[in-house]
């Protein structure tokens, strides 16, 4: 069961990782968009850790 939860943790953080990579690649051309992507990726990670942390605690 823990293995499934860890896989879910990885899958739920893929969008945040993609947002970070896209922000990193456009940081020179569009600094404002980069800042927005970094903020969204951070919020997504915090929410994802909260949801998966709750699932891990309930096991």
N, C-alpha and C positions, 0 to 999 in steps of 0.2 A: 504494500500500500504506500509506503514511503517512496518507493521508486516511482510510482505513478505520479505522486505529488511533486517530486523533483522534476520529472519530465514536464508536468504542467507549468511549473515555475519557469523553466527554460522557454517553453512555447509562449507563455504570456509576456515574456520580456523581449521577444524578437522584434516587435514594432518599435520599442524604445531604442534598441540597438540600431535598427535601420534609420530612425530619426537622427540619432547621434552621428552615424556615418554620413548621411546626407548633409547635415549641418556642417560637419568637418570639411566636406568637399566643396561647399559653396561659401565658406567663411570669408574668402577674399572678395568675392563679387557682391555678396549680399549680406552684410553683417547684421542687419536687423532681422532678416529671415533666419539667420543662424541662431541668434539669441532666442527667438521664438521657438525654434525646434529644440534647442537645449532645454528650455523651460518645460515644454511639453514632454520631452523624454524623461525629465526628472520627475514630473508629476505622475506620469504613467508608471514609472518604476516604483515610486512610493506607494501608489495605490495597489499595484500588483503585488508588492511585498506584503502589504497589509492583508490582502485577500488570501494569498498563499500562506502567509504566516498563520492566519486564522485556521486554515485547513490543516496545516501541520500540527497546530496545538490540539485540534480536536481529535487527532488520530490516537 
